[in-house]
């Protein structure tokens, strides 16, 4: 008579605890990673945060609107719960134009997790349409301060917390490469941010940190209400597509680098 074999039940492996206090589990490709997404309380930023959370990353979102941040944090907590991801979600008010406000955010990151693996600089604004020479000085300064200086300040505070293998993704715009009449401040801010991004990329290659310029074309968000309410959003890039591109960029093999990534509507740039 053949001997009976006993089928043993595999013991659950204990959760691995990182030295910096972030739990590493098998909950997704980004499990155990720490991410900051600026402007993460709505639109493209919220879509990116959702994608990162669903892949298991611990995510801090920032924004200027406390009510929107609270709603976004609840939304992301639900995403984590539904996906089974062991992700922590935090929301912090931040004005990226202000050095002290930015410093406070990254001080919290350092104290809570000890490091930063993914930095997504998404905070940005567009502008009302003006010919270049009649653009109000206040508008010019606001757009430059948020879109360009804000990206610089967040990189300046965040990069020192990033280990080899980390990734910076700067969400720019196809306006960094193309020119749109009556959007002088916006064009200048995005082209300047591209120059900064490519410079930072060269400087961080020896440290093993990727820096990616992600340049979306027309994207279906509420930003169009400012200057073109009837814009054909059904023809535009979806925020979820940009989020997928970010996940792609941050999950590349460690030896791979990605400098620039353009994401435009299939039917052409509007």
C-alpha positions in Angstrom: 0.0 0.0 0.0 1.4 3.4 -1.0 2.4 5.5 1.9 0.3 8.6 2.5 2.0 11.9 2.2 1.2 14.8 4.5 0.6 18.1 2.8 2.0 20.8 5.0 0.5 24.3 5.0 3.2 26.9 4.3 3.7 29.3 7.2 3.0 32.9 6.5 6.2 34.9 6.2 6.5 37.6 8.8 6.2 41.1 7.5 9.6 42.5 6.8 10.2 45.8 8.7 12.5 48.2 7.0 15.1 49.9 9.1 13.5 53.3 8.5 10.1 52.2 9.8 8.3 51.6 6.4 6.7 48.1 6.2 7.6 46.1 3.1 5.0 43.7 2.1 4.0 42.0 -1.2 1.1 44.4 -1.7 2.4 45.8 -5.0 5.4 46.8 -7.1 6.0 49.8 -5.0 5.4 48.2 -1.6 7.7 49.7 1.0 8.4 52.8 -1.1 7.8 56.4 0.1 6.4 59.0 -2.4 5.5 62.7 -2.3 3.1 64.1 -4.9 2.8 67.8 -4.9 -0.6 69.2 -6.1 -1.9 65.7 -5.3 -5.3 66.8 -4.1 -7.0 66.9 -7.6 -6.7 66.3 -11.3 -3.4 64.8 -12.6 -1.8 64.8 -9.1 -4.6 62.8 -7.5 -4.6 60.3 -10.4 -0.9 59.8 -9.9 -1.3 59.4 -6.1 -4.0 56.8 -6.7 -1.8 54.8 -9.0 1.1 54.9 -6.5 -1.1 53.9 -3.6 -2.6 51.0 -5.6 0.9 49.7 -6.2 1.6 49.7 -2.4 3.5 53.0 -2.0 3.2 55.1 1.1 2.2 58.5 -0.3 2.1 62.1 1.0 0.1 64.5 -1.1 0.4 68.2 -0.8 -1.8 71.1 -1.9 -3.0 74.6 -0.8 -6.7 73.8 -0.3 -7.3 72.1 3.1 -10.8 70.9 2.1 -9.6 69.3 -1.1 -6.7 67.7 0.7 -9.0 66.1 3.2 -11.3 64.7 0.4 -8.3 63.4 -1.5 -6.8 61.7 1.6 -10.1 59.9 2.2 -10.2 58.9 -1.5 -6.7 57.5 -1.4 -7.3 55.6 1.9 -10.3 54.0 0.1 -8.0 53.0 -2.8 -5.5 51.5 -0.4 -8.3 49.5 1.3 -9.9 48.3 -1.9 -6.6 47.2 -3.5 -5.3 45.5 -0.3 -2.1 47.6 -0.5 -0.3 48.2 2.7 0.1 51.9 2.0 0.0 54.8 4.3 -1.6 58.0 3.1 -0.8 61.5 4.4 -2.0 65.0 3.3 0.0 68.1 4.1 -0.8 71.7 3.2 2.0 73.3 1.2 2.6 76.4 -0.9 5.4 75.4 -3.2 6.3 79.1 -3.7 7.4 79.3 0.0 10.7 77.8 1.0 9.6 77.4 4.6 6.4 75.6 3.6 8.3 73.2 1.4 10.9 72.6 4.1 8.2 71.7 6.6 6.8 69.0 4.3 10.1 67.3 3.7 11.1 67.6 7.4 7.9 65.6 8.1 9.0 63.0 5.5 12.4 62.7 7.1 11.1 62.4 10.6 8.4 59.9 9.8 10.1 57.6 7.2 13.7 58.6 7.0 13.9 58.7 3.2 12.1 59.5 0.0 12.0 57.1 -3.0 9.7 58.9 -5.4 9.2 62.7 -5.8 6.5 63.8 -8.2 6.5 67.6 -8.8 3.1 68.1 -10.1 1.9 71.3 -8.5 1.3 73.9 -11.2 -1.1 76.5 -12.6 -2.0 77.7 -16.1 -2.9 81.3 -16.9 -5.5 83.5 -18.5 -4.7 84.4 -22.1 -2.6 87.6 -22.6 -0.3 88.8 -25.4 3.3 88.6 -24.1 3.8 92.4 -23.7 0.5 93.0 -21.8 0.9 90.0 -19.4 0.3 91.4 -15.9 3.5 91.3 -13.8 1.6 89.7 -10.9 0.4 86.9 -13.1 3.9 86.3 -14.6 5.4 86.1 -11.1 2.8 83.7 -9.8 3.1 81.3 -12.7 6.9 81.3 -12.6 7.0 81.0 -8.8 4.7 77.9 -8.8 5.7 76.1 -12.0 9.4 76.7 -11.9 10.6 77.9 -8.5 8.2 75.5 -6.8 9.8 72.6 -8.7 13.3 73.8 -7.8 12.4 74.2 -4.1 10.8 70.7 -3.8 13.8 69.1 -5.5 16.2 71.1 -3.3 14.5 69.8 -0.2 13.6 66.3 -1.3 16.6 65.0 -3.2 18.9 64.9 -0.1 16.4 62.3 1.3 16.6 60.1 -1.8 18.8 56.9 -2.0 20.3 55.3 -5.1 17.4 53.9 -7.1 15.0 56.7 -6.3 13.2 58.7 -9.0 12.2 62.3 -9.5 9.4 62.9 -12.0 8.7 66.5 -12.9 5.3 66.9 -14.5 5.9 69.6 -17.1 3.8 70.2 -20.3 4.2 69.8 -24.0 4.6 73.6 -23.7 8.1 72.9 -22.6 8.8 72.1 -26.3 6.1 73.9 -28.2 5.0 77.5 -28.2 1.4 78.7 -27.6 0.5 82.3 -28.4 -0.8 84.3 -25.4 0.6 81.9 -22.8 4.0 83.6 -22.4 4.3 83.0 -18.6 3.2 79.4 -18.8 5.5 78.6 -21.8 8.4 80.3 -20.0 7.8 78.4 -16.8 7.6 75.0 -18.4 10.6 75.5 -20.7 12.6 76.8 -17.7 11.5 73.7 -15.7 12.7 71.5 -18.5 16.1 73.1 -18.4 16.2 72.7 -14.7 15.1 69.0 -14.9 17.7 68.1 -17.5 20.4 69.8 -15.5 19.4 67.9 -12.3 19.3 64.7 -14.3 23.0 65.1 -15.3 24.0 65.9 -11.7 22.2 62.9 -10.1 23.2 60.2 -12.6 26.4 59.4 -10.6 24.2 59.0 -7.5 21.9 56.5 -9.2 18.8 58.7 -9.0 16.6 59.0 -12.1 15.2 62.4 -13.1 12.4 62.3 -15.6 10.7 65.2 -17.5 7.1 64.0 -18.2 5.5 66.3 -20.7 1.7 65.7 -21.2 -0.2 67.3 -24.0 -3.8 68.5 -23.6 -5.2 66.6 -20.6 -8.9 66.4 -19.5 -8.9 68.3 -16.2 -10.7 71.2 -14.7 -7.9 73.6 -15.7 -9.6 74.2 -19.1 -12.4 76.1 -17.3 -10.0 79.0 -16.9 -9.7 79.8 -20.6 -11.6 77.3 -22.8 -14.6 75.8 -21.1 -15.9 74.2 -24.3 -12.6 72.4 -25.0 -13.1 68.9 -26.5 -12.0 66.9 -23.4 -13.1 63.6 -25.0 -10.1 64.0 -27.4 -7.6 64.7 -24.6 -5.2 62.6 -22.6 -6.8 61.1 -19.5 -5.1 61.8 -16.1 -5.0 58.1 -15.5 -2.8 57.7 -18.6 -0.3 60.2 -17.1 -0.5 58.3 -13.8 0.4 55.0 -15.7 3.4 56.8 -17.3 4.6 57.8 -13.8 4.3 54.2 -12.6 6.2 53.0 -15.6 9.0 55.6 -15.0 9.4 54.6 -11.3 9.3 50.9 -11.8 12.1 50.8 -14.5 15.1 48.5 -13.7 17.7 50.2 -11.5 20.2 50.4 -14.4 17.7 52.1 -16.8 17.3 55.8 -17.1 14.6 57.8 -18.8 15.2 61.5 -19.6 12.1 62.8 -21.3 8.6 61.3 -21.9 6.0 63.0 -24.0 2.3 61.9 -23.7 0.0 63.5 -26.2 -3.5 62.9 -27.5 -3.8 60.2 -30.2 -5.6 62.8 -32.4 -2.8 65.3 -32.1 -1.9 68.2 -29.7 -4.8 70.6 -29.2 
